[in-house]
Amino acid sequence: MQLIFATNNAHKVSEIQKAIPAGYEVLSLKAAGITVDIPEPHDTLEANASEKSGTILAMTGQNCFSEDTGLEVEALKGAPGVRSARYAGDAASFADNVQLLLRNMEGQANRKARFRTVISLRYQGQEHLFEGICTGHISTAVQGEGGFGYDPVFVPDGDTRTFAQMTLEEKNQYSHRAKAVAALFDFLAKQ
């Protein structure tokens, strides 16, 4: 079965392609020949994911899915949350977002955080939502060279390393995105 993954983020495509079971092919927007950049204007991860999958379904009529992910930091009342990719501004880099987060966390004793991914699957015209959560904490400094986004400052519960210090296979043992993808493919296997 072929599914279009409604993203232009090559890092997310790589993570998901490592986590899918045999018998499925996941195409990025680029691989599917789609060059649209879909906005994420909503206040929830669910609504943004739904917007993206609905747009691709309307364009292609094919089974597709999208996801939106947020880093929710307890001491910051859930921020950056749905604005994670644009935390330091619309043109911010991953490093800009990480540095702003570390500044905002200075002096905070409570460093609990979680990554939350919501996937919106459009399968045979119907929408299905799946969620994956990874709890952990924010480190006090950038550690590691791998991954993307907030990976250099997020330490998952059960480990002492940041996601950026792990291989992709190690990260997927904890990953919010891998958990949501597992739920998605578990659903498809039962169809």
GIHUBEL-V625012 format. One record per backbone hydrogen bond with DSSP energy under -1.0 kcal/mol. CO is the residue of the C=O (numbers start at 1). NH is the residue of the N-H. E is the energy in kcal/mol with one decimal. If there is no record, write none. Layout:
CO,NH,E / CO,NH,E
//
This chain:
1,25,-2.9 / 3,27,-2.9 / 4,65,-2.6 / 5,7,-2.5 / 7,29,-1.5 / 9,13,-1.9 / 10,14,-2.3 / 11,15,-2.3 / 12,16,-2.4 / 13,17,-2.7 / 14,18,-1.6 / 25,3,-2.8 / 27,5,-3.7 / 28,32,-1.8 / 29,34,-3.1 / 30,33,-1.5 / 44,48,-1.9 / 45,49,-2.6 / 46,50,-2.4 / 47,51,-2.3 / 48,52,-2.1 / 49,53,-2.4 / 50,54,-2.5 / 51,55,-2.0 / 52,56,-2.0 / 53,57,-2.5 / 54,58,-2.3 / 55,59,-1.8 / 56,60,-2.5 / 57,61,-2.7 / 63,4,-1.7 / 64,122,-3.4 / 65,6,-3.2 / 66,120,-2.4 / 68,118,-2.5 / 70,116,-2.5 / 71,81,-2.8 / 72,114,-2.0 / 73,78,-2.5 / 74,77,-1.7 / 76,79,-1.6 / 79,73,-1.9 / 80,83,-2.1 / 81,84,-2.0 / 83,86,-1.2 / 84,87,-1.0 / 86,89,-1.8 / 89,92,-1.8 / 93,97,-2.1 / 94,98,-2.4 / 95,99,-2.6 / 96,100,-2.2 / 97,101,-2.3 / 98,102,-2.7 / 99,103,-2.3 / 100,104,-2.6 / 101,105,-1.3 / 103,106,-1.2 / 105,108,-2.4 / 111,138,-2.3 / 112,74,-2.0 / 113,136,-2.6 / 114,72,-3.4 / 115,134,-2.3 / 116,70,-2.3 / 117,132,-2.3 / 118,68,-1.9 / 119,130,-2.2 / 120,66,-1.8 / 121,128,-2.3 / 122,64,-1.8 / 123,126,-2.0 / 126,123,-2.6 / 128,121,-3.2 / 130,119,-3.1 / 132,117,-2.9 / 134,115,-2.6 / 135,157,-2.7 / 136,113,-2.3 / 137,155,-2.9 / 148,151,-1.9 / 150,153,-2.1 / 151,164,-1.8 / 152,143,-2.2 / 153,139,-2.7 / 154,163,-2.0 / 155,137,-2.2 / 156,159,-1.6 / 162,165,-1.5 / 163,166,-1.5 / 164,146,-2.5 / 167,171,-2.7 / 168,172,-2.4 / 170,173,-1.1 / 171,174,-1.8 / 171,175,-2.4 / 175,179,-2.1 / 176,180,-2.2 / 177,181,-2.5 / 178,182,-2.4 / 179,183,-2.0 / 180,184,-2.1 / 181,185,-2.6 / 182,186,-2.0 / 183,187,-2.0 / 184,188,-2.2 / 185,189,-2.0 / 187,190,-1.1 / 188,191,-1.5
//
